[in-house]
Amino acid sequence: MEDVPYARILREGWLLVLIVALLGAGGAYGIAKLLPETYASTSTLMLQVDSKEASLFERNQFSLARIRSYPELVDSPEVIAGIRSDLHLSAADYSDRDLRKMVSADNTTDTVLLVVRAEAPTAQLSAAIANAAAAHLSKLIQSTENSDADERYQVNLTVVLPAVEPLAPVSPQTLAIVGLGLIVGLAVGGIVAVYRTVTNRNVITISDVRRLVGIRVVGRIPRRRRWRRSDDEDESVAFDETVANLGVLGGSDLSSVLVLTASDDAIGQAERSGLAAAFAAAGRTVTILETRATSDAAAETRSLAEVLDGEDVDAAVGEAAGRQFADQLPVAAAALQDALPALRSTLRAHVDVVVVVVDAASVAVVRELVDDATGVVVAVRSGSTAASALSALITKLSFVDVHPLGVVITGAARHASGVVTETWRDAVPVGAAGTGAAARP
């Protein structure tokens, strides 16, 4: 069973986890704000018992025994009616059942204190109900306990701490709900990140390439972000590094680079132009032949099909330095196999390097183009090229005895750091049939 790549999950999924967590917290906050607010106020009463016959101890025991039964009386009809009368509450809006749900009472253990609590939609109403309930409960207790027939004990229930308007509602507890939403968001985001990484069957990182095919990566081109000008400099450095690595692996006699695309989007106009600029910066003239159908060709691009057909070949070759040849429609495979090797040989006499871009299906063309001065490179796009496509392409190349110098990853994440040559020590050495890289590390 393959180990779970926790480091990769964290590296690739932290943004997803953060977004889902924030969405969870935001959703919880919205739910909390939609819930009705409830305010709570308390009014505290103290029981006093007077007696000319009983001792202090007896009065204390009598008080503790009697006050335990008082909380149940807060729901009595006399108290509820008194609340409605004092506050002028409509029976249609606040029925007896509603008021009974809003008020409660509790006796603190081993004390003569009775706490009346009221919950209401507003702070003012909760305080008013608590004070009214305490006042009418006091009247009810005194009228019930004090009797002319038995004057041994005189009971007085006095309000000692009247209710005040609360500053904040007791529910919903926004902070707790938001915290719960954040935790749920983190959990869901983590699960999605793990699932996405574990089930992802696309090539994303250098380690993916090494794990799948054991070939070194010669270049890692970062993903373009149009709103940041500094990205152009990062891309330029990446292309320069790629060209330098090709020079190291291909040797000084490298005059042709054959780029096989494992997926249609592995190489585009931006990558072709970047390679051309990098070769130019290295002091080498270059011509790029794009054999695939492309709709993003630059304005100065000439038709490859016309040149292969023999139309104005001398003029095209004479001005080939720094130029790209491409077509919006695919060039016939037969034309590529028959005429492309000769055109490439002619161009070699006029430019330092000829870059030929072909798709994964053109293995027969690749076999015709490979020689001692040609370096084969496989291009993949991070997050888009399927792992199976890369493996299948390398297998087909091995079958025709073509061994690439390495892999170029385009559209790579920008948080990746370091130079790609640092990963070569762990790559499986790959020989190169017909290339100058056969004996190089």
Backbone torsions as a table, in degrees:
resi	resn	phi	psi	omega
1	MET	NA	132.3	-177.3
2	GLU	-75.6	136.3	-179.9
3	ASP	-65.3	148.4	177.5
4	VAL	-75.4	123.4	-177.2
5	PRO	-79.8	81.3	-175.1
6	TYR	-62.5	-41.1	-180.0
7	ALA	-61.5	-41.0	179.3
8	ARG	-69.3	-38.8	177.3
9	ILE	-59.3	-44.3	179.5
10	LEU	-66.4	-41.6	-177.4
11	ARG	-67.3	-40.7	-175.5
12	GLU	-92.0	-22.0	-172.3
13	GLY	-111.9	1.8	-175.9
14	TRP	-63.0	-37.7	-179.8
15	LEU	-67.0	-41.2	177.6
16	LEU	-61.7	-44.8	179.2
17	VAL	-61.7	-42.6	179.9
18	LEU	-63.1	-44.4	-178.7
19	ILE	-64.1	-46.0	-179.3
20	VAL	-64.9	-38.6	178.5
21	ALA	-63.9	-43.3	178.3
22	LEU	-65.8	-38.1	176.3
23	LEU	-63.8	-40.1	177.5
24	GLY	-63.1	-44.2	178.7
25	ALA	-66.2	-41.1	178.7
26	GLY	-65.3	-41.6	177.2
27	GLY	-64.1	-40.3	178.1
28	ALA	-64.8	-38.5	178.0
29	TYR	-64.4	-41.5	177.7
30	GLY	-63.2	-41.3	177.7
31	ILE	-63.5	-41.8	-179.7
32	ALA	-61.6	-37.9	-179.6
33	LYS	-73.6	-22.8	178.1
34	LEU	-81.0	-21.9	-179.9
35	LEU	-72.9	144.3	179.1
36	PRO	-66.4	141.2	179.7
37	GLU	-83.2	144.9	178.0
38	THR	-128.7	127.9	178.6
39	TYR	-108.2	146.4	-178.9
40	ALA	-127.5	136.8	176.5
41	SER	-132.6	151.1	179.7
42	THR	-128.5	142.6	174.4
43	SER	-123.6	129.5	-174.4
44	THR	-106.2	131.0	177.7
45	LEU	-115.6	151.0	177.6
46	MET	-123.0	134.2	-179.2
47	LEU	-88.8	127.8	175.8
48	GLN	-120.6	132.5	-179.1
49	VAL	-121.5	122.6	176.9
50	ASP	-108.9	142.1	179.0
51	SER	-158.7	135.1	177.6
52	LYS	-85.9	-16.0	-175.2
53	GLU	-103.9	-34.4	-174.3
54	ALA	-85.0	150.2	176.5
55	SER	-78.6	172.4	178.5
56	LEU	-60.6	-40.8	179.3
57	PHE	-63.6	-42.8	-180.0
58	GLU	-65.9	-40.6	177.7
59	ARG	-64.3	-37.8	179.2
60	ASN	-65.1	-45.4	178.7
61	GLN	-64.5	-38.9	177.6
62	PHE	-63.0	-42.7	-179.0
63	SER	-62.9	-46.2	-178.8
64	LEU	-65.8	-34.4	-179.9
65	ALA	-72.3	-39.7	-175.4
66	ARG	-77.1	-38.7	-172.4
67	ILE	-67.9	-19.6	179.5
68	ARG	-66.4	-23.4	-178.4
69	SER	-92.1	-7.7	-174.7
70	TYR	-74.4	-34.0	-177.7
71	PRO	-55.3	-32.7	-178.5
72	GLU	-68.0	-21.0	-176.2
73	LEU	-80.3	-7.4	-179.1
74	VAL	-67.1	-21.0	178.2
75	ASP	-92.2	6.2	-176.6
76	SER	-66.5	152.6	-179.9
77	PRO	-57.4	-36.0	-179.5
78	GLU	-62.5	-42.7	-179.5
79	VAL	-68.9	-45.1	-178.7
80	ILE	-63.2	-43.4	178.8
81	ALA	-64.6	-38.4	178.8
82	GLY	-64.5	-38.5	177.5
83	ILE	-62.1	-48.5	-178.4
84	ARG	-63.0	-38.4	-178.7
85	SER	-69.0	-45.1	-177.8
86	ASP	-66.0	-38.4	-174.5
87	LEU	-98.1	0.4	178.6
88	HIS	55.9	49.4	-179.4
89	LEU	-90.2	137.0	179.5
90	SER	-76.2	136.4	177.8
91	ALA	-65.2	-26.4	178.4
92	ALA	-70.4	-36.3	-179.6
93	ASP	-85.9	-35.9	-178.1
94	TYR	-130.4	93.5	178.6
95	SER	-75.2	169.8	177.7
96	ASP	-58.9	-39.1	179.3
97	ARG	-64.4	-41.1	179.0
98	ASP	-62.5	-44.2	-179.1
99	LEU	-66.5	-37.0	178.2
100	ARG	-64.7	-33.4	176.5
101	LYS	-71.1	-24.5	-175.2
102	MET	-85.5	-21.4	-176.5
103	VAL	-116.0	149.9	176.0
104	SER	-155.5	164.2	179.7
105	ALA	-141.7	152.6	-178.0
106	ASP	-149.7	140.2	177.2
107	ASN	-102.5	120.6	176.9
108	THR	-64.9	132.0	-173.6
109	THR	-55.1	132.5	176.2
110	ASP	59.7	31.2	174.4
111	THR	-132.9	169.2	176.2
112	VAL	-104.6	26.5	179.8
113	LEU	-100.0	137.9	177.7
114	LEU	-122.8	120.9	-177.0
115	VAL	-104.4	118.8	177.0
116	VAL	-98.8	127.3	-176.4
117	ARG	-118.4	137.9	178.1
118	ALA	-130.9	135.9	176.7
119	GLU	-118.0	134.7	-176.1
120	ALA	-151.3	165.9	-178.6
121	PRO	-68.5	-21.3	-179.6
122	THR	-126.4	157.7	-180.0
123	ALA	-66.0	-41.3	-178.8
124	GLN	-63.2	-43.4	-177.4
125	LEU	-68.1	-38.1	-179.7
126	SER	-64.1	-41.7	178.6
127	ALA	-67.0	-41.2	-179.3
128	ALA	-65.0	-42.5	179.7
129	ILE	-65.8	-41.4	180.0
130	ALA	-62.1	-44.2	179.9
131	ASN	-67.7	-40.6	179.1
132	ALA	-66.0	-41.8	178.8
133	ALA	-64.0	-40.8	179.2
134	ALA	-64.6	-42.3	-178.8
135	ALA	-64.1	-46.2	-177.4
136	HIS	-75.4	-28.7	174.1
137	LEU	-67.4	-38.1	177.1
138	SER	-62.4	-44.7	178.5
139	LYS	-62.1	-42.6	-178.7
140	LEU	-63.4	-42.9	-179.3
141	ILE	-65.0	-46.1	-178.0
142	GLN	-64.6	-40.2	179.9
143	SER	-71.1	-27.9	-179.0
144	THR	-83.3	-43.0	-174.1
145	GLU	-80.4	-36.5	-175.5
146	ASN	-88.0	120.4	-177.4
147	SER	-130.5	141.6	177.5
148	ASP	-67.2	-24.5	-178.7
149	ALA	-75.9	-22.8	-179.1
150	ASP	-135.4	102.7	-176.3
151	GLU	-103.8	17.8	-179.5
152	ARG	-67.7	-36.2	-179.1
153	TYR	-126.0	136.0	172.8
154	GLN	-116.7	119.3	-174.6
155	VAL	-103.5	131.0	175.5
156	ASN	-130.1	125.1	177.2
157	LEU	-109.6	107.3	-171.0
158	THR	-111.8	138.1	175.8
159	VAL	-75.8	119.1	-179.9
160	VAL	-106.0	-26.4	178.3
161	LEU	-133.0	92.0	179.5
162	PRO	-66.9	155.9	-179.2
163	ALA	-73.3	145.3	174.9
164	VAL	-122.7	161.5	-178.9
165	GLU	-68.2	126.7	179.2
166	PRO	-70.6	151.2	-178.9
167	LEU	-83.0	-26.4	-176.2
168	ALA	-141.8	153.3	178.8
169	PRO	-71.8	154.1	176.3
170	VAL	-87.3	-19.0	175.1
171	SER	-153.0	149.5	-1.8
172	PRO	-73.7	151.4	177.7
173	GLN	-84.5	90.7	-171.6
174	THR	-58.3	-44.6	-177.3
175	LEU	-62.3	-43.1	179.8
176	ALA	-66.5	-40.2	180.0
177	ILE	-66.3	-43.0	178.2
178	VAL	-63.7	-41.3	177.3
179	GLY	-61.4	-41.2	177.4
180	LEU	-64.3	-42.1	177.3
181	GLY	-62.2	-38.3	177.9
182	LEU	-64.2	-43.0	179.6
183	ILE	-64.4	-43.9	178.2
184	VAL	-62.8	-41.6	178.0
185	GLY	-62.0	-42.2	177.3
186	LEU	-61.7	-42.2	-179.4
187	ALA	-65.6	-47.0	-179.9
188	VAL	-64.7	-44.5	178.5
189	GLY	-60.8	-40.6	178.1
190	GLY	-64.0	-41.9	179.2
191	ILE	-63.8	-44.3	179.6
192	VAL	-64.3	-41.5	-179.9
193	ALA	-63.1	-43.5	178.6
194	VAL	-64.0	-45.8	-179.3
195	TYR	-62.6	-43.4	-178.2
196	ARG	-64.0	-41.3	-177.8
197	THR	-72.2	-44.4	-176.2
198	VAL	-68.2	-36.3	-176.7
199	THR	-93.5	-3.2	-179.0
200	ASN	-69.1	124.7	-179.3
201	ARG	-109.8	23.1	177.7
202	ASN	-105.7	157.6	176.7
203	VAL	-80.0	126.8	-177.6
204	ILE	-124.7	-45.7	-171.8
205	THR	-122.1	172.3	176.5
206	ILE	-61.3	-39.4	180.0
207	SER	-62.4	-31.0	176.2
208	ASP	-62.9	-45.1	-179.9
209	VAL	-62.7	-45.8	-179.4
210	ARG	-63.7	-39.1	-178.8
211	ARG	-70.2	-36.4	-175.1
212	LEU	-79.0	-49.2	-171.6
213	VAL	-125.5	-7.7	176.8
214	GLY	67.9	24.0	-178.9
215	ILE	-105.0	144.1	178.7
216	ARG	-66.6	153.1	173.8
217	VAL	-99.0	124.3	-177.2
218	VAL	-96.1	-14.5	-179.5
219	GLY	-159.9	144.4	177.4
220	ARG	-133.4	103.9	-175.9
221	ILE	-93.0	122.0	-176.8
222	PRO	-71.0	156.8	178.2
223	ARG	-67.2	138.1	-177.8
224	ARG	-80.5	134.7	173.5
225	ARG	-123.1	113.4	-169.8
226	ARG	-67.6	-25.1	-173.3
227	TRP	-85.8	0.0	-179.2
228	ARG	-123.6	116.9	-178.8
229	ARG	-69.6	-26.8	-179.3
230	SER	-64.4	-19.4	179.5
231	ASP	-64.8	-32.9	179.0
232	ASP	-60.3	-40.2	178.8
233	GLU	-67.3	-40.2	178.3
234	ASP	-63.2	-41.7	178.6
235	GLU	-65.1	-41.3	179.4
236	SER	-60.5	-42.9	178.0
237	VAL	-63.0	-40.6	-179.5
238	ALA	-65.4	-41.6	177.8
239	PHE	-67.0	-39.5	177.6
240	ASP	-61.4	-41.3	178.6
241	GLU	-64.6	-39.5	179.1
242	THR	-62.5	-46.7	179.5
243	VAL	-63.6	-40.6	178.4
244	ALA	-62.8	-41.7	178.9
245	ASN	-65.8	-37.5	176.0
246	LEU	-63.2	-37.9	177.7
247	GLY	-65.6	-37.8	178.9
248	VAL	-67.3	-44.6	-176.3
249	LEU	-78.9	-34.8	-177.2
250	GLY	-88.0	-18.0	179.1
251	GLY	86.3	172.4	-176.6
252	SER	-70.5	-19.5	-179.2
253	ASP	-90.6	9.4	179.0
254	LEU	-68.1	114.9	-179.5
255	SER	-121.3	0.0	-179.6
256	SER	-150.6	137.4	176.7
257	VAL	-121.6	123.1	-179.5
258	LEU	-105.0	113.8	-176.4
259	VAL	-103.7	115.5	176.3
260	LEU	-100.7	128.5	-178.1
261	THR	-95.0	121.8	178.4
262	ALA	-75.8	-16.8	174.7
263	SER	-146.0	159.6	-174.2
264	ASP	-61.7	-31.3	-176.0
265	ASP	-95.2	11.0	-177.5
266	ALA	-66.1	-36.3	179.9
267	ILE	-129.7	128.4	176.4
268	GLY	-127.3	-169.9	-179.5
269	GLN	-60.5	-39.3	-179.5
270	ALA	-62.4	-41.1	179.6
271	GLU	-70.4	-39.1	178.2
272	ARG	-63.1	-45.1	179.0
273	SER	-65.6	-37.2	178.5
274	GLY	-63.8	-42.1	176.8
275	LEU	-64.0	-42.8	179.2
276	ALA	-61.0	-43.2	179.6
277	ALA	-66.2	-37.2	-179.7
278	ALA	-67.9	-41.7	176.1
279	PHE	-64.0	-40.3	178.1
280	ALA	-63.4	-39.9	178.5
281	ALA	-65.5	-27.2	177.6
282	ALA	-83.7	1.5	177.8
283	GLY	82.5	25.1	-178.6
284	ARG	-124.1	130.1	176.6
285	THR	-76.5	146.2	-173.4
286	VAL	-142.6	148.4	170.9
287	THR	-127.9	136.9	-178.2
288	ILE	-113.6	125.4	177.2
289	LEU	-109.0	111.2	178.9
290	GLU	-97.4	106.9	-176.9
291	THR	-85.5	-13.4	179.8
292	ARG	-85.6	159.0	173.5
293	ALA	-69.0	132.2	-178.2
294	THR	-139.6	141.0	179.3
295	SER	-108.7	0.1	-176.9
296	ASP	-113.5	25.4	-178.2
297	ALA	-66.5	149.2	178.2
298	ALA	-69.4	162.2	-175.4
299	ALA	-63.0	-33.3	-176.9
300	GLU	-85.4	3.7	-179.1
301	THR	-68.4	136.2	177.1
302	ARG	-100.5	162.5	-176.9
303	SER	-77.2	123.8	176.7
304	LEU	-72.9	-36.7	-178.8
305	ALA	-61.4	-40.3	179.6
306	GLU	-64.9	-40.3	179.8
307	VAL	-67.8	-40.0	178.6
308	LEU	-65.7	-28.9	178.0
309	ASP	-77.6	-4.7	177.6
310	GLY	91.0	12.2	-179.4
311	GLU	-83.6	114.2	173.9
312	ASP	55.5	47.3	-177.4
313	VAL	-65.9	-43.0	-176.6
314	ASP	-60.6	-42.4	179.5
315	ALA	-66.4	-39.8	-179.7
316	ALA	-66.3	-42.8	-179.4
317	VAL	-69.3	-35.6	-178.4
318	GLY	-64.2	-28.9	179.4
319	GLU	-114.8	30.7	-174.6
320	ALA	-77.3	-23.5	-175.6
321	ALA	-60.0	125.0	178.7
322	GLY	76.6	7.4	-175.8
323	ARG	-106.7	155.2	175.8
324	GLN	-113.8	143.1	177.3
325	PHE	-118.4	124.7	-177.4
326	ALA	-158.9	168.9	179.0
327	ASP	-142.3	154.6	176.3
328	GLN	-76.9	-22.5	176.5
329	LEU	-108.2	147.7	-178.5
330	PRO	-66.2	142.4	176.6
331	VAL	-79.6	139.8	-178.4
332	ALA	-59.2	139.0	-178.4
333	ALA	-60.8	-36.6	179.7
334	ALA	-64.2	-40.6	179.1
335	ALA	-65.2	-39.9	178.3
336	LEU	-63.8	-45.3	-176.2
337	GLN	-68.2	-33.1	-176.0
338	ASP	-87.0	-44.3	-170.1
339	ALA	-103.0	-22.7	-175.3
340	LEU	-64.8	-42.1	178.1
341	PRO	-58.6	-41.0	179.6
342	ALA	-67.0	-41.1	178.2
343	LEU	-63.9	-40.9	179.3
344	ARG	-63.3	-40.1	178.5
345	SER	-64.8	-39.3	178.3
346	THR	-65.6	-41.6	-179.4
347	LEU	-66.2	-31.2	-179.7
348	ARG	-60.5	-26.0	179.6
349	ALA	-77.6	-12.4	-175.9
350	HIS	-114.7	-22.9	-179.3
351	VAL	-129.9	162.8	-178.9
352	ASP	-76.5	-39.1	-175.7
353	VAL	-136.1	135.7	173.1
354	VAL	-113.4	120.3	178.4
355	VAL	-102.2	122.1	-180.0
356	VAL	-114.6	124.4	-179.9
357	VAL	-105.9	121.0	179.6
358	VAL	-130.9	159.9	179.2
359	ASP	-90.1	174.0	-173.8
360	ALA	-66.3	-20.6	-177.8
361	ALA	-81.4	-9.7	-174.1
362	SER	-96.0	46.4	-179.0
363	VAL	-65.3	-34.6	178.6
364	ALA	-62.8	-38.5	177.3
365	VAL	-66.1	-39.7	179.5
366	VAL	-60.3	-43.5	-178.8
367	ARG	-62.2	-34.0	178.9
368	GLU	-73.0	-26.3	-174.2
369	LEU	-92.8	-19.4	-175.2
370	VAL	-72.6	128.9	172.7
371	ASP	-149.4	-171.6	-174.9
372	ASP	-65.3	-23.7	-176.9
373	ALA	-103.6	14.6	-177.8
374	THR	-114.5	130.0	174.4
375	GLY	-106.5	129.5	-178.7
376	VAL	-97.5	130.9	-179.8
377	VAL	-129.7	137.2	176.1
378	VAL	-101.6	130.7	-179.3
379	ALA	-107.0	133.4	175.4
380	VAL	-131.5	154.7	175.5
381	ARG	-109.1	127.8	-177.1
382	SER	-60.3	128.2	177.7
383	GLY	79.9	-2.7	-177.6
384	SER	-121.9	-42.4	-179.5
385	THR	-72.7	126.6	-179.8
386	ALA	-70.5	143.0	178.4
387	ALA	-61.0	-36.9	179.4
388	SER	-64.9	-34.5	179.0
389	ALA	-66.0	-41.9	178.1
390	LEU	-64.8	-45.8	-179.9
391	SER	-62.1	-41.6	-179.7
392	ALA	-64.8	-39.7	-179.4
393	LEU	-65.6	-44.9	179.0
394	ILE	-62.9	-37.5	178.4
395	THR	-64.2	-43.3	179.1
396	LYS	-64.4	-39.1	178.6
397	LEU	-66.0	-40.2	178.4
398	SER	-64.2	-34.3	-179.5
399	PHE	-64.0	-35.0	178.3
400	VAL	-95.9	15.6	175.6
401	ASP	62.2	40.4	174.4
402	VAL	-116.2	123.2	-176.9
403	HIS	-119.4	115.4	-175.7
404	PRO	-69.6	153.4	173.2
405	LEU	-65.0	-35.5	-178.7
406	GLY	173.4	-166.2	-176.6
407	VAL	-121.6	139.5	172.8
408	VAL	-108.0	124.9	178.2
409	ILE	-100.9	120.2	176.6
410	THR	-104.6	161.0	179.7
411	GLY	63.7	29.8	-177.4
412	ALA	-73.8	154.9	177.5
413	ALA	-65.0	143.4	-175.7
414	ARG	-79.7	-14.4	179.6
415	HIS	-78.1	-9.0	176.7
416	ALA	-68.0	134.9	-175.8
417	SER	-123.6	168.5	178.7
418	GLY	89.1	169.5	178.4
419	VAL	-99.0	149.9	-173.4
420	VAL	-69.4	-25.1	-178.9
421	THR	-64.7	-20.2	177.9
422	GLU	-66.2	-20.7	-178.7
423	THR	-91.8	-4.6	-175.5
424	TRP	-69.0	-28.1	-175.7
425	ARG	-63.0	-23.3	-179.4
426	ASP	-100.0	-2.5	-177.7
427	ALA	-81.6	150.9	177.1
428	VAL	-74.4	125.5	178.9
429	PRO	-59.0	134.8	-177.7
430	VAL	-120.5	122.8	176.3
431	GLY	-74.3	166.8	-177.3
432	ALA	-135.1	105.0	177.8
433	ALA	-72.6	124.8	178.2
434	GLY	75.2	15.2	177.9
435	THR	-125.5	164.6	179.1
436	GLY	-82.1	5.0	-175.8
437	ALA	-100.5	8.3	-171.9
438	ALA	-61.5	-38.1	-174.9
439	ALA	-102.9	7.3	-175.6
440	ARG	-94.6	154.8	-177.7
441	PRO	-71.2	NA	NA
